[in-house]
C-alpha cells in the first residue's frame, strides 16, 4: 500500500469471468480497496504486475497458458509482492495450495467451484480483512528471511526454565505453514518435549501439512487422532475443522489428546485457546506456549492460562509475522516472556527445552 493512506491496489487473476467479476465486486465494496485490473491467466498477470505494480494479487491456481503455481514462481522471483491464492477445498486443491505457500504465497481463501457464488459471499468478510492487513504489513524482507544467519546463543534471564518442559504448544494462523516449516525441521529428532499445534485450517489441509512437515523434519509430525499419545520428539497437529485438547488418562499413563467437534462460541477452529488451556491444566508449569503469526486474538486466554500455571511463553515478533494480530494481543496483555523473530525461535526452543537455559 502506498504511503499516505491510499487505497490498497489489487490485481485479480482468475480464468473465470464470473469469478473475476465476483471477487472485484466484493473487494470494491470496501472503500479502502481498489481493483486496478483483472487478468485471465498467469502470463497476463505477470505483464500487468510489471506495468501496474499492485500492492497485492489474488491468484487462481488452474488457468490456461500459465497456471497459478508457475506464475507465482515468476512473481516471487521477478516482482515479490503479497499473493493470496484462491483454492478449492479438495485434497488436490489443498496439496497445490500448500505448495503455493512454500513458493511464497502469503495465504489462501476457499473457492468452491461448484457453488462459487454462495461460497464467495461466505468468505467476503475474511477476504476484505486479509487483503487490507496483508497489503499493509507485508514487506519483501520477510520473503527473504531464509538468508538471515543463525542468531547468537544466550537467552534472557527472564525466560530461564527452572523446571523441565514436557510439552511445547504452538498456536498459529495466517502465514502458519511457512512459519512451521522454518521451525520444526530445525528441531533435533530426539527433542525432549512433545509438541502440539493448533493451526487455523480447514479439513484436508492439516493432514497434508503434517505429511509435508514430517518429510522435512527429524521429529515425527502427524495429524491428531483421538487418543493419540503425547510423547517427546513427536508433533501433533490439530485436525482441520475440529478442536484438539489434552486429557489425562485415568490409568496414570501419558497424557493423550482428545479430538472434539466444534464448540459453541469458539469462532477459531482449531482453537489455540482450548489446546493451550487444556495443556496448562494437565502439565502445569511444564508447558512452553508459543504464539505465531495470525489474525485475531485466539491464543490470548491460552497464553494467560500457561502463565498462571508458571509455564513459559514466547511470541513471534512483528517484523517476521505475516500478520501480527495474535502475537500482538498477547504481548500487549503482558502474558509473553520473550518476543522472538521467526529465525531465532527454533534455537531458543532448543536452548530452553534441551539445555534448560
Secondary structure, 3 states (H helix, E strand, C coil): CCCCCCCEEEEEECCCHHHHHHHHHHHHCCCCEEEEEEECCHHHHHHHHHHHCCCEEEEECCCCCCCHHHHHHHHHHHCCCEEEEEECCCHHHHHHHHHHHHHCCCEEEECCHHHHHHHHHHCHHHHHHHHHHHHHHCCHHHHCHHHCCCCCCCCCHHHCCCCCCCEEEEEECCCHHHHHHHHHHHCCCCCCCEEEEEECCCCCHHHHHHHHHHHHCCCEEEECCCCCECCCCEEEECCCCCEEEEECCCCCCCCEEEEECCCCCCCCCCCHHHHHHHHHHHHCCCEEEEECCCCCCCCHHHHHHHHHCCCEEEEECCCCCCCCHHHHHHHHCCCCCEEECHHHHHHHHHHHHHCCC
